């Protein structure tokens, strides 16, 4: 099993490292990747338990190690971060903003759902963080965007009105941690595309509106927003999440953007499966591209070399 928690801190290297250290205290958990972005002010950690790197048989104890890891990471974030002072471009409601348990095979979906529920109960019960489930845990009725809309103040107002009720934990946002979103899901592909001049933020907004699912040229399973990047000379960016790369690959997203603007460079957040990049166009530079399969193979080799 994998866990890919997103924390609302992408600038302070000391805090990012401290959260990473907390996430890897649990036995059998290995950190495969950390992607931090100062503009989005967000860090995405990719964790695996032993079964994914060829150690053990995927026992309940190993799966529980991911819940242990994310609970420890959330506790560290309570000490280190304060959602009330957060500044960043990415939609958010908490310091541990999303905490998905990720399955690669549909046969593992049930186990991932069970572990996500264990995690949600621990975050709510042990740390007092309101937890909202989304995706397959709600049979698709609840989305990340629906919960995040308006940020923490709007979320608290909807809780107070009875429009939303946390699935676990209290009905008040944690004063430092806010709320957390928990899911079980297959791999999500986070892919950002910077646009070349003369594109502007308005260009990026138009493109995002056109290509996201439900847009005039909507691509299935694609979510997209537009931002400018202050740490990169305010270049406009189309920030994309592909919920199911089997429906829409990264190449299709790039081709759709190219109809309206010139892509300058791409950026991958986290570790995508290799198949998500089938047919990717030559010539577009992509930063941060490391495939999940390669990272798992490296981790397995390192464990074998260490005699673990």
C-alpha positions in Angstrom: 0.0 0.0 0.0 1.0 3.6 -0.5 0.2 6.8 1.4 0.6 10.2 -0.2 -0.2 12.9 2.4 -0.2 16.6 1.4 1.0 19.1 4.0 0.4 22.9 3.8 4.1 23.8 4.0 6.4 24.1 1.0 8.9 26.8 2.0 10.5 26.1 5.3 13.1 23.3 4.8 13.5 22.6 8.5 9.7 22.1 9.0 9.5 20.0 5.8 12.3 17.7 7.0 10.8 17.4 10.5 7.5 16.3 9.1 9.3 13.8 6.9 11.1 12.4 9.9 7.9 12.0 11.8 6.3 10.2 8.9 9.1 7.6 8.9 9.1 6.7 12.6 6.7 3.8 12.1 8.3 0.4 11.5 8.2 -0.8 7.9 7.4 2.7 6.4 9.7 4.0 3.8 9.8 7.6 2.3 10.1 7.3 -1.5 9.7 11.0 -2.5 9.1 14.5 -1.2 7.9 17.3 -3.6 7.8 20.8 -2.1 6.6 23.9 -3.9 7.1 27.4 -2.5 4.3 29.0 -4.6 1.7 26.4 -3.9 3.3 26.3 -0.3 2.7 22.5 -0.2 4.7 19.4 0.3 3.7 16.0 -1.0 5.2 12.9 0.6 5.1 9.5 -1.0 5.3 6.6 1.6 5.2 2.9 1.2 4.9 -0.1 3.6 7.1 -3.1 3.3 4.8 -5.1 1.1 5.2 -2.7 -1.8 9.0 -3.1 -1.9 9.0 -6.9 -1.5 9.2 -7.1 2.3 6.5 -9.2 4.0 3.1 -10.2 2.8 1.1 -7.0 3.3 -0.1 -8.0 6.8 -2.5 -5.9 8.9 0.4 -4.8 10.9 2.2 -3.4 7.9 -1.0 -1.6 6.7 -1.5 -0.2 10.2 2.0 1.3 9.9 0.8 3.7 7.3 -1.9 4.9 9.7 0.8 5.2 12.4 3.0 7.2 10.1 0.3 9.7 9.0 -0.9 10.2 12.5 2.7 10.9 13.6 3.1 13.3 10.7 -0.2 15.1 11.5 0.9 15.4 15.2 4.2 17.0 14.0 2.3 19.4 11.8 0.1 20.5 14.8 3.3 21.5 16.6 5.1 23.1 13.6 2.4 24.6 11.4 -0.6 26.9 11.9 -3.3 27.0 9.3 -4.4 30.5 10.4 -1.2 32.0 9.2 -0.9 29.9 6.0 -0.3 31.6 2.7 -0.2 29.7 -0.6 -1.8 29.2 -3.9 -3.2 25.7 -3.4 -6.8 25.2 -2.2 -6.6 23.9 1.4 -8.5 23.4 4.7 -5.8 22.0 6.9 -2.1 21.5 7.7 -2.5 17.8 6.8 -4.7 18.8 4.0 -5.3 15.5 2.2 -4.3 12.0 3.4 -5.1 9.3 0.8 -4.3 5.6 1.0 -3.4 4.6 -2.5 -4.0 1.3 -4.2 -2.6 0.3 -7.6 -4.8 -2.7 -8.1 -8.6 -2.9 -7.7 -8.1 -6.1 -5.7 -6.5 -3.9 -3.0 -9.3 -1.3 -2.9 -11.1 -2.9 0.1 -7.9 -3.0 2.2 -7.1 0.6 1.3 -10.6 1.7 2.3 -10.2 -0.1 5.6 -6.9 1.6 6.3 -8.2 5.0 5.4 -11.0 4.6 7.9 -8.5 3.6 10.6 -6.5 6.7 9.8 -9.6 9.0 9.9 -10.6 7.6 13.2 -7.2 8.2 14.7 -6.9 11.8 13.4 -10.3 12.6 14.8 -10.0 10.7 18.1 -6.4 11.2 19.0 -5.6 14.6 17.6 -9.0 16.3 17.6 -8.9 17.1 13.9 -12.2 17.1 12.1 -12.0 14.6 9.2 -14.0 14.5 6.0 -14.1 11.5 3.8 -14.2 11.8 0.0 -14.0 9.8 -3.2 -14.8 6.1 -3.1 -15.3 6.2 0.7 -18.4 8.3 0.0 -19.3 6.3 -3.2 -18.2 9.4 -5.2 -20.8 11.8 -3.6 -18.1 14.0 -2.0 -15.1 15.6 -3.7 -12.1 17.5 -2.5 -13.1 20.6 -4.2 -16.6 20.6 -2.6 -15.1 20.5 0.9 -12.3 23.0 0.3 -14.5 25.6 -1.4 -13.9 28.9 0.4 -11.2 27.6 2.7 -11.2 27.0 6.5 -13.6 29.9 7.4 -16.2 28.8 4.9 -15.9 25.2 6.0 -16.5 26.1 9.6 -19.5 28.1 8.6 -21.0 25.1 6.8 -20.3 22.9 9.8 -22.1 25.4 12.1 -25.1 25.6 9.7 -25.3 21.8 9.6 -24.6 21.7 5.9 -21.6 19.6 6.5 -20.8 17.2 9.3 -17.3 15.8 9.9 -17.2 12.0 9.5 -14.8 11.8 12.4 -13.6 14.1 15.1 -15.1 17.3 16.5 -17.4 19.9 14.8 -14.9 22.7 15.4 -11.8 23.0 13.2 -8.6 22.4 15.1 -7.1 25.8 16.0 -3.8 25.0 14.4 -4.5 22.0 12.1 -7.9 22.9 10.6 -9.5 19.9 9.0 -8.2 16.9 7.1 -9.5 15.1 4.0 -9.0 11.3 3.9 -9.6 9.0 1.0 -8.7 5.7 -0.5 -7.9 6.0 -4.2 -5.9 4.8 -7.2 -2.9 6.9 -8.2 -3.7 10.6 -8.9 -1.5 12.3 -11.4 -0.6 15.9 -10.4 0.9 17.6 -13.4 1.5 21.4 -13.8 2.1 23.2 -17.1 3.8 26.6 -17.3 2.7 28.6 -20.3 5.1 30.6 -22.6 4.7 34.3 -23.4 2.5 36.0 -24.3 0.2 33.8 -22.2 -1.2 35.5 -19.1 -3.1 34.4 -16.0 -6.3 35.0 -18.0 -5.0 32.6 -20.7 -4.3 30.0 -18.0 -7.8 30.5 -16.6 -9.4 30.0 -20.0 -7.4 26.9 -20.7 -8.2 25.4 -17.2 -11.9 26.1 -17.7 -11.9 24.5 -21.1 -10.0 21.3 -20.4 -11.3 20.4 -16.9 -14.1 17.7 -16.8 -17.4 19.5 -17.5 -15.7 22.2 -19.5 -16.4 22.9 -23.2 -13.5 20.7 -24.2 -13.6 18.7 -20.9 -11.3 15.7 -20.4 -12.6 12.9 -18.3 -11.2 12.7 -14.7 -9.3 16.0 -15.1 -9.4 18.8 -12.5 -7.6 22.1 -13.4 -7.0 25.5 -11.9 -4.9 28.5 -13.0 -2.3 30.3 -11.0 0.7 32.6 -11.4 4.0 31.7 -9.7 5.7 34.5 -7.8 8.8 32.5 -7.2 9.1 31.9 -10.9 8.7 35.4 -12.3 4.9 35.2 -12.2 4.7 32.8 -15.0 1.1 31.5 -15.6 0.5 27.9 -14.8 -2.3 25.4 -15.5 -2.3 23.1 -12.4 -3.9 19.8 -13.2 -5.0 16.7 -11.2 -5.9 13.6 -13.2 -8.0 11.4 -11.0 -7.8 8.4 -13.4 -4.9 8.3 -15.8 -6.5 5.2 -17.5 -9.2 7.6 -18.7 -7.0 10.5 -19.5 -3.2 10.4 -19.8 -0.8 13.2 -19.3 -0.2 13.4 -23.1 -3.9 14.1 -23.7 -3.7 17.0 -21.2 -0.7 18.5 -22.9 -2.3 18.2 -26.3 -5.4 19.9 -25.1 -3.4 22.8 -23.6 -1.4 23.2 -26.8 -4.6 24.0 -28.7 -4.8 27.3 -26.8 -1.3 28.2 -25.6 2.4 27.2 -25.9 3.5 25.0 -23.0 6.9 26.2 -21.6 7.6 23.3 -19.3 5.9 20.6 -17.3 6.2 19.6 -13.6 5.3 16.4 -11.9 4.2 16.3 -8.3 5.0 13.0 -6.7 5.7 9.7 -8.4 3.4 8.8 -11.3 3.1 5.3 -12.8 5.0 5.0 -16.1 1.8 4.2 -18.0 0.4 7.7 -17.2 3.0 9.2 -19.6 2.3 6.9 -22.5 2.6 8.9 -25.7 4.0 12.0 -24.0 5.2 14.5 -26.6 8.9 14.8 -27.3 10.4 18.2 -26.7 8.5 19.4 -23.6 10.9 19.5 -20.6 9.4 18.0 -17.4 10.9 18.7 -14.0 10.7 16.2 -11.2 9.8 13.2 -13.3 10.5 9.9 -11.5 8.3 6.9 -12.1 6.7 5.1 -9.2 7.9 1.7 -10.4 11.5 2.8 -10.5 11.4 4.3 -7.0 9.9 1.1 -5.6 12.6 -1.0 -7.4 15.3 1.2 -5.9 13.8 0.9 -2.4 13.6 -2.9 -2.8 17.3 -3.0 -3.9 18.4 -0.9 -1.0 16.6 -3.0 1.5 18.1 -6.2 -0.1 21.6 -4.7 0.1 21.1 -3.7 3.8 19.9 -7.3 4.6 16.5 -6.1 5.9 
